[in-house]
Amino acid sequence: MPDPSWQAREQAQHAHRIHQNHVRHHQELHDRARARHAGASRPHRPASHGPVRGARGGGLAGLLLLLLAVAAVVLVARDPELRATVGTFVRDLLSTVQSG
């Protein structure tokens, strides 16, 4: 069985190394932020891998979603019964969100 004092010393040294790595990482982030505020360019800029999924202006999918939303609004605006149903649904949904 290992000596308890040796085990404790090893654990303390390991914890100290972890803490030092954390402090070093935090300091690097702080230094980069300071450099950006000072107007320096970034030391590394990741390569672009095309459009980011979920970003604004999602191309054709975003355009189709916009057209679908516009069509739904026009349909609701023209049909009084549908407008009342949608209004009731929205009010119920809003009250559910606010209460819970």
Beta strands, then each sheet from edge to edge (+ up, - down):
end
